[in-house]
Amino acid sequence: MIVVTGANGHLGKAIIESLLQRLPSQRIVASVRDPAKASALAARGVEVRAGDFSNAASLKTAFANGEQVLIVSADKLGDEALRLHRTAIEAAREAGVGRILYTSHMGARLGSPFAPADQHAGTEADLAASGQAYTSLRHGFYAESCLHMIGDGLRAGELRVPEDGPVSWTARDDLAEADAAILAEPGKWDGLTPPLTASQALTMAEIAALASEVMGREIRHVTVTDSEWSQAKIAAGMPAIYAEMLLGTFRAARRGDFAATDPTLQTLLGRPPRTFRDVLVVFAARP
């Protein structure tokens, strides 16, 4: 049995969709906080179990008889994220799971200015110390996260961002497909995967130029100071903690933390990964 946590979320749901193209539904378990919201998966023969990272007992039940458990990283910050992941790791160990897989990040490193990357590194250390067989899926930075961060600027025609560096923005659905491929062929991946990335890393200036082509109008790129950018975000209503987290993206990108590209994702997909242009075309077509 393969247990996928967070199966009602964008990534978890996409992973299960890809698994269903590879394996019988009877081999797949969806672990979700609210099973009522996963009725569509249940109707397709996927077993749905209640599992909450804040409830160790529920996870132990959700992970029962799991040959592999995929822990989709929690959408939390700081010590809370680390604590939730530790709870899931321990529950998997107590349930006798054969292998734990975890959705990490290509930029995972302790002390990273991008807080989630520091957290991912902490969870990878917990996995290594757990005594369990594990695979840490080092995802490329989601292209969708980039558009969430700068989409308003692209639509307004002016991309005002701090100094940055190249980032290999990667389509989330491609990563879900790759995760499913790894789950469907256990034993090939142990420890940290290579960076699972698209084939090109882009700067914000290059994104502005590319968006100008795709959207058919000029998108200006303007570099602002870190404080100017974060103050503008806070003034627009963003909580300071999230403004600081997103600012960390630029700070880490300057160091080259997200610049790597690697052919592993293409190998897993059996085709070239989607490009950032591909993602932009879909973005531009939305009303």
Salt bridges, closest charged atoms under 4 A:
GLU17 OE2 - ARG44 NH1 2.55
GLU47 OE2 - ARG49 NE 2.94
GLU90 OE2 - ARG93 NH2 2.48
GLU94 OE1 - LYS60 NZ 3.86
GLU124 OE1 - ARG138 NH2 2.70
ASP126 OD2 - ARG86 NE 2.80
GLU158 OE1 - ARG160 NH1 3.43
GLU158 OE2 - ARG220 NH1 2.19
ASP174 OD1 - ARG271 NH2 2.78
ASP174 OD1 - ARG274 NH1 2.14
GLU177 OE1 - ARG271 NH2 2.98
ASP179 OD2 - HIS139 NE2 2.89
GLU185 OE1 - LYS188 NZ 2.76
ASP190 OD1 - ARG99 NH1 3.04
GLU213 OE1 - ARG277 NH2 2.61
ASP226 OD2 - ARG251 NE 3.35
ASP226 OD1 - ARG254 NH2 2.32
GLU228 OE2 - ARG160 NH2 2.90
GLU244 OE2 - ARG251 NH1 2.84
ASP257 OD1 - ARG109 NH1 3.39
ASP257 OD2 - ARG255 NH2 2.85
